[in-house]
Amino acid sequence: MHRFILASALAVALPSIASAQMPTGTHNPAIKDPTVQTTADAAAGRNSFTQRQAQTRISEAGYAHVGKLAKDENGVWQGKAMKDGKSVMVALDYKGDVTAR
């Protein structure tokens, strides 16, 4: 009889415990955002990319002649690069999003 009561209690409690551990949303600010378009849209946050990694990432995004980059007060790497024969300002945020203006 005790086993039946224990099994019944577990059957009622387990689904609510499992759902309490499931994430309720999909918002994760560390995931790249495909809607980021300009350097003003770059996400502020602590950036773990080194300058060299940031330059490589920007180059891989299709920019040439990536110049010296500097981290701004928001932790975003910024500098100049070339795209389609034009000089543009580029930025790399902590998510890895490359933006230009």
C-alpha positions in Angstrom: 0.0 0.0 0.0 2.9 2.4 0.8 4.4 1.7 -2.6 1.1 2.6 -4.3 0.9 5.9 -2.4 4.6 6.7 -3.2 4.1 5.8 -6.9 1.0 8.0 -7.1 2.8 10.9 -5.4 5.7 10.7 -7.8 3.4 10.4 -10.8 1.8 13.7 -9.8 5.0 15.5 -8.7 7.5 14.5 -11.5 5.8 16.4 -14.4 5.8 19.7 -12.5 9.4 19.3 -11.4 10.5 18.5 -14.9 8.7 21.5 -16.3 10.2 23.8 -13.7 13.6 22.9 -15.0 12.8 23.6 -18.7 13.8 27.0 -20.1 10.8 29.2 -20.6 12.1 31.3 -23.5 14.6 31.2 -26.3 16.2 34.6 -25.6 20.0 34.1 -25.2 21.9 37.4 -25.7 25.1 35.5 -26.5 23.7 34.1 -29.7 24.3 35.9 -33.0 21.4 38.1 -34.0 20.7 38.0 -37.8 18.9 41.3 -37.6 22.0 43.3 -36.6 22.8 45.7 -39.5 24.8 48.7 -38.4 27.6 49.5 -35.9 25.0 51.2 -33.8 23.2 47.8 -33.5 26.2 46.1 -32.1 25.4 44.6 -28.7 27.2 46.0 -25.7 28.9 43.4 -23.5 32.1 42.0 -22.3 34.0 40.9 -25.5 36.3 37.9 -25.2 37.7 38.2 -28.7 41.3 39.3 -29.0 42.1 42.1 -31.5 43.6 39.5 -33.9 40.5 37.3 -33.6 38.2 40.3 -34.2 40.2 41.2 -37.3 40.0 37.7 -38.7 36.2 37.5 -38.0 35.7 40.8 -39.8 37.8 39.6 -42.7 35.8 36.4 -42.9 32.6 38.5 -43.1 33.8 39.9 -46.4 35.7 43.0 -45.4 39.2 43.7 -46.8 42.1 45.7 -45.3 40.8 45.5 -41.8 42.8 48.2 -39.9 43.7 48.5 -36.3 40.7 47.9 -34.0 40.0 49.4 -30.7 37.5 48.3 -28.0 34.9 51.0 -27.1 33.3 51.6 -23.7 30.7 49.0 -24.5 33.2 46.2 -25.3 32.7 46.4 -29.0 35.7 46.2 -31.3 35.6 49.1 -33.9 37.8 50.2 -36.7 38.0 50.8 -40.5 37.9 48.3 -43.3 37.2 48.2 -47.0 34.0 46.7 -48.6 33.2 47.0 -52.3 36.0 49.5 -52.8 34.7 51.8 -50.1 36.1 52.6 -46.7 33.6 51.7 -43.9 33.5 51.7 -40.1 33.2 48.1 -38.8 32.3 46.7 -35.5 32.4 43.3 -33.8 30.3 42.7 -30.7 30.7 40.0 -28.1 28.2 37.8 -30.0 30.4 37.7 -33.0 28.1 40.0 -35.1 30.0 42.1 -37.7 28.3 45.4 -38.5 29.3 48.3 -40.7 28.2 51.9 -41.5 
